[in-house]
Amino acid sequence: MEFSKDKFEELCRIQCTTKEICAYFNMTEFKLFKVLRQEYDVKDPRELINVYKDVGKMDIRKAQFEQAKTTPVMSLWLGKQYLGQKDVVENNNIENIIFKDDVKK
């Protein structure tokens, strides 16, 4: 497969590993990094890969926030992740509480 910037960026955005990107283009990591240095004029291709992976993570986050508008479960999950919200479990049945000293050895 011939190298394509668009395909490379798409593979990074969907969180493909470097090994998977190499497999897609049928090239070694050394060859991929050489191509990336030439095509993008970068010194460290790993940083470039991480930049496009971060763009993919932003895409996922955006989709989650959009889904939260119509899906209560996603809304709850995002609240727990970003707002410090949590489930509170109350146990008013004190008869079921066992203390260490009450357990016979």
Secondary structure, DSSP 8 states (H G I E B T S, - for coil): ----HHHHHHHHHTT--HHHHHHHHT--HHHHHHHHHHHH--S-HHHHHHHHHHHHHHHHHHHHHHHHTT-HHHHHHHHHHHH----------GGG---GGGS--
